Amino acid sequence: MSVLLLTTTGRRTGKARTVPLTFMRDGDRLVVIASNGGMSWSPAWWRNLRENPEARVRIGRELRRVRARRGSADEQSRFWAQATRLIPAYLAYQKRTSRLIPVVILEPTDESGA
């Protein structure tokens, strides 16, 4: 899987927070997995996005604005199956936690990214 840089707004500080994440493409949408290594709590970037779903993504030299949302039940099932084929460790992460590890959809809000 490829890696993107996701920049969210800190839910407490309001500061920009950037994390590298593996991702899959679904047309013009990007799909990331909020696994947090199977910890019982969601990763900070996902907690930030639930508070403010507007974010920026950098893939190589491309920068774009996105809006995040949790995948629907169908998307969760479909993309989880794809992700676990590509990164089998996600299955071990799911076994470590009682929370359902979310599939997060990043939808473009414009093409400029500025």
Beta strands, then each sheet from edge to edge (+ up, - down):
strand 1: 2-9
strand 2: 16-26
strand 3: 29-33
strand 4: 54-59
strand 5: 62-70
strand 6: 103-108
sheet 1: 1+ 2- 3+ 6- 5+ 4- 1+
end
